[in-house]
């Protein structure tokens, strides 16, 4: 079965955009993912409306919420900022993770930067967590079976 994926991530800097593209590429290589059904929010910004306008806000929000609810899995890139040994995650990405969890949509975490700590609520909400060089394993992760891949991060 080929699974649909919602790729949650910040895309406010060149580094973040490069990471989104890398994860998207890894997902397209995965035989358990429908490569034509990977929803990347930065590619769906309702260009027909003025950025930031009320119609734009409503359109983007409703589209993203609908896509999270109907995805077979959410892959979330948690890297936003680093503060010591803690990775601070984008609030929009965290919102999408919480919504996915509430709707029974499995969540796969991606952290390019090695972190020493993770918020407890995030740490207990994922099916699998890949960080550092292990991010490349996303290309072969079995989205049909969703095996648990634990992180060794401390929680706070």
C-alpha positions in Angstrom: 0.0 0.0 0.0 1.3 3.5 -0.9 0.7 5.9 1.9 -0.1 9.6 1.7 2.2 11.9 3.8 1.8 15.4 5.2 5.3 17.0 5.6 5.1 19.4 8.5 8.1 21.8 8.8 9.2 25.4 9.2 10.2 27.0 5.9 11.4 30.4 6.9 15.1 30.2 6.0 17.2 28.6 3.2 18.4 25.9 5.6 14.9 25.0 6.5 13.7 24.9 2.9 16.7 22.7 2.0 15.8 20.3 4.7 12.2 20.1 3.6 13.4 19.3 0.0 15.8 16.6 1.4 13.0 14.9 3.4 10.6 15.2 0.4 13.3 13.5 -1.7 13.8 10.7 0.8 10.0 10.1 1.0 9.8 9.9 -2.8 12.4 7.1 -2.7 10.4 5.1 -0.2 8.4 2.3 -1.8 5.7 2.4 1.0 4.9 6.1 0.2 2.8 7.4 -2.7 5.3 9.8 -4.2 2.5 11.7 -5.9 0.7 12.1 -2.6 3.2 14.0 -0.4 1.6 17.3 0.8 4.3 19.9 1.4 2.6 23.1 2.8 5.3 25.5 1.5 4.1 24.4 -2.0 0.5 25.2 -1.3 0.4 28.9 -0.1 -2.8 30.0 -1.9 -1.0 32.3 -4.3 -4.4 33.5 -5.6 -4.7 35.6 -2.4 -2.5 38.3 -0.9 0.0 36.8 1.6 -1.2 37.4 5.1 -4.7 38.6 4.1 -7.7 37.1 5.9 -8.7 35.0 2.8 -5.1 33.8 2.6 -5.1 32.9 6.3 -8.4 31.0 6.1 -7.5 29.2 2.8 -4.1 28.0 3.9 -5.2 27.0 7.4 -8.2 25.0 6.1 -6.2 23.3 3.4 -3.4 22.3 5.9 -5.9 21.1 8.5 -7.7 19.0 5.9 -4.5 17.5 4.6 -3.3 16.6 8.1 -6.6 14.9 8.9 -6.6 12.8 5.7 -2.9 11.8 5.6 -1.9 8.3 6.4 1.1 9.8 8.3 2.6 13.1 9.3 6.4 13.5 8.9 7.5 16.5 11.0 10.8 18.3 10.9 11.3 19.6 14.4 14.4 21.8 13.7 13.7 25.5 14.0 16.2 27.0 16.4 18.8 25.6 18.8 19.1 26.9 22.3 22.0 25.1 24.0 21.2 21.3 23.8 17.5 22.0 23.2 15.9 22.2 19.7 13.1 24.7 19.6 10.3 23.6 17.3 8.2 25.8 15.1 4.8 26.4 16.7 2.9 25.7 13.5 4.7 22.3 13.2 3.9 21.5 16.8 0.2 22.4 16.2 0.1 20.0 13.2 1.8 17.2 15.3 -0.8 17.7 18.1 -3.7 17.7 15.6 -2.4 14.6 13.9 -2.0 12.8 17.2 -5.5 13.7 18.2 -6.9 12.4 14.9 -5.0 9.1 15.2 -2.6 10.0 12.4 0.9 8.5 13.1 3.7 11.0 13.4 7.3 10.5 12.4 9.8 13.0 13.8 12.9 14.3 11.9 15.7 16.2 13.6 18.7 17.1 11.5 20.4 18.7 14.5 21.4 16.4 17.4 19.5 17.5 20.5 19.9 16.5 24.1 16.3 17.2 25.2 12.8 17.2 23.9 9.5 18.4 25.4 7.6 15.5 27.0 4.4 16.1 25.1 6.3 15.8 21.8 8.5 12.9 23.0 5.5 10.7 23.7 3.6 11.5 20.5 5.7 9.9 17.8 5.7 6.5 16.1 9.3 6.9 15.1 12.1 9.5 15.5 15.1 9.9 13.2 17.9 12.3 14.0 21.3 13.2 12.6 22.6 10.8 10.0 19.6 8.4 10.7 17.4 10.9 8.8 18.4 9.0 5.6 16.7 5.9 6.9 13.4 7.7 6.1 13.9 6.4 2.5 13.4 2.8 3.7 11.2 3.2 6.7 8.1 1.0 6.5 5.0 3.3 6.5 2.8 0.2 6.1 3.9 -1.3 9.4 5.1 1.9 11.2 7.7 0.2 13.5 8.6 2.2 16.5 12.0 3.9 16.4 12.8 5.4 19.8 15.0 8.4 20.4 17.4 8.5 23.3 16.6 12.1 24.2 16.0 13.3 27.7 12.6 14.9 28.2 11.7 18.1 30.0 
